[in-house]
């Protein structure tokens, strides 16, 4: 029988519903793997073992009574530590939040995933208040990359990336403001989904940048992303941005073919220089038979606008706390918030106006293509003990470059599936973005599934023997 760490969420759910495995066995297997793998990775901040086992026992009892169980029956999952879990303090990666009371209710996405039969295993490490691209956390420790623990996992959903890549759980939930699902998916070798802005409710999650924040899944298969998205999506009273869309139920049923789709390779700003990012895009485009190119106009301006909006809204979110407890923020976080507080209001207004303009221009591009293939990160995961990388032929600090390809997409809220490419250049994985028009996650997921079926994009489990004690 296939070991737990190799099972996808789709396979687990089918086996549990078919009485070939029990939900209790899946929860216990996840707990065993967490105990084995997490000490060297620092992916989890809280493990909700009692809750997980109780949920599993209830699922097994329902199955024994012949009741129908949802499409994620018995699937262990975990959530980024800015998603509320009843009875657990929502740390959001900070020291300050440790002084707040535990959440009294679950976030909407937790409730919906459990309603679909999934089993919550706990909360996952993250960059402080999600203002991070690397997976660093000065308060609880940095998350390490399971494929090589001397390298970074990516952020701010670093725990979400490491937990799935190490096979602790087959499904994790992260958040993405400027790339925080896509960066760890790229560096940890996972499939990750940032849906259209408004597709997935953020009710019961700690905010970072309201006009850019997304909640989404990370997993080891495209079908798992589709099942999770289908369970989580839809309007919710707690999030005014969340809406229902016609035909969204079809997201759980993926076609694996790309016939009839007009797919283009990103040009201009998104034409990566020679290196791992370019080689990964080359491999994906070759597999898909992509010959046309297309550019998203204004990408460089879009990245600048996203960074400015992030700085201003982030500073506003934490304005009272930064005045009252500045010493309790990590130094980089404090500096970013103080800088954001100094941005003139007119600059923020102009950035939002530019956002609308660039969104309209992007729609003109999608009049001619159905999807764009873009690099996800400029490079694979860097080492923990270095702050510099060779970039464009010169040794440079790498942090300012991490969001180069993700931030322009964030500004206009387009749906993106990140797919993993192994050994594009060296032993570490790197990701490629599949970008679709608004509300067409099905297109991006369909392309991802085709690449997975062709074994072009795969998400192998990092073996526990490679994780230091």
Order of alpha helices (4+ residues) and beta strands (2+ residues): alpha-alpha-beta-alpha-beta-alpha-beta-beta-beta-alpha-beta-alpha-beta-beta-alpha-beta-alpha-beta-alpha-alpha-alpha-alpha-beta-beta-beta-alpha-beta-beta-alpha
